[in-house]
């Protein structure tokens, strides 16, 4: 504020100039306290206002709830929204604070300047010992016009006898003036080089009955009345509330705009990502010719180029592997078929030799026996290889029939002369729709494996569980090593490398598993806690529907195998 100068009052000496007004620091509920220079007797009102008890509190807390983000789109929208909300709230908060300070400072400076001027022009003209009517008239004159505030003047009609004059006794009394302000106004300050006046104008913002008010006060320097003003800030509060609503609406609009912008950005970013995901799924389904359309030079375009290169490389490798696998299958199938003709003749010869074994020279008989044994083994191996090629080529086919499982398992055991070595626990009348020849192959391989590598007795149990047929084959041998268990159904797998030339070829359990799968079933292997191994066959009782993976047709019956352990 500009500097106010002293005026000479009647019957009192002249006083020096008053210092400039100063804003005080805010305190309380949005209220501030300031100080200004005192009012001189003979016509001077001080010009400085200093902060006395300003109260201000602003609490801002942001609570972020933890979110489990499930999509990139959600994360983009949330991040955009958070950034926009933070920026909008920060800008709105700063704008509100600046406008609030500007509105309140302008209002209080205008009121205090006017009050200071009227104290200088009117109150300083009062007698040293004014009457109550003089104070009353002066207070009313000071509050007249466009002042917009109430005035309270306190003087003394005699030593120690206070007298009060108010512009509106119903609106403003001394009880409405906070004690801290009264003490600040009446407190005489020491005059120094930095403080030219003993009294100053003090002010604070407070609430009375829920309405904000500006309360200020000063007193005449050199003796005279003390004056207080009370100005309502209700209009300013309404203006600030309107501003707050406007800023809140602007913040909400900014948040909605950011969400729309995030949605647009997410769509722009996610479309290539979605296309990449769809291409990856197609690649995983075996569609190796899948490629992405590349446009642009950004990071997503680089990612698409990298995907296309990887897909092309994978397609070439898969094609090479498929060609080699097909070549291997064709070789095995051709070899098996080519071997059948000479094997047929060789088998016939060995059968004749076997019939004449008793009449042969004792030196030749062992060799003949060995040839017969190895010929039979070779015949079984060729039949197994042909069965494997049918599975690989997808030409194997089921011939379903209603079968009494107990009779079928008994026939399998009896045909191989295992009745003395196998305990069968099967109730007759247990019916299932399956391929009897393939069930015979499965049981022959499982029981033969148990007899060769397990220990007698071998126990076979047949039961039903809901719509499934369950057959357990258990031996009482040493069990299967833990490192071998995952591989017992692998082709050509033999647990011991020290016996690569065993009776079996390593195809028996693999063929058993394929036959279980072709029925829609499965075989599991595990060790029994009290010793031995157990193979569990599970097949659907109502039969399996033919599928593309295994068209079924088996002409030659493979022999039983047992090379799992």
Secondary structure, DSSP 4 states (H G I P E B T S, - for coil): -------PPTTS----PPPPPBPPPEEEEEEEEEE---EETTTEE---B--SS-E----------------HHHHHHHHHHHHHHHHHHHHHHHHHHHHHHHHHHHHHHHHHHHHHHHHHHTGGGS-TT--HHHHHHHHHHHHSTT--SEEEEEEEEETTEEEEEES-TTT--GGGS-HHHHHHHHPPPPPBTTB--S--BEEEEEEETTEEEEEEEEEEETS--EEEEEEE-HHHHHHHHHHHHHHHHHHHHHHHHHHHHHHHHHHHHHHHHHHHHHHHHHHHTT-TT------SSSHHHHHHHHHHHHHHHHHHHHHHHHHHHHHHHHHHHHHHHHHHHHHHHHHHHHHHHHHTGGGS-HHHHHHHHHHHHHHHHHHHHHHHHHHHHHHHHT------EEEEHHHHHHHHHHHTT-TTTEEEE--TT-EEEE-HHHHHHHHHHHHHHHHHHS-SPEEEEEEEETTEEEEEEE--SS---HHHHTTTTSTT--S-GGGSS-SS-S-HHHHHHHHHHHTT-EEEEEE-TTSSEEEEEEEETT----BTTB-----SPPPP-----
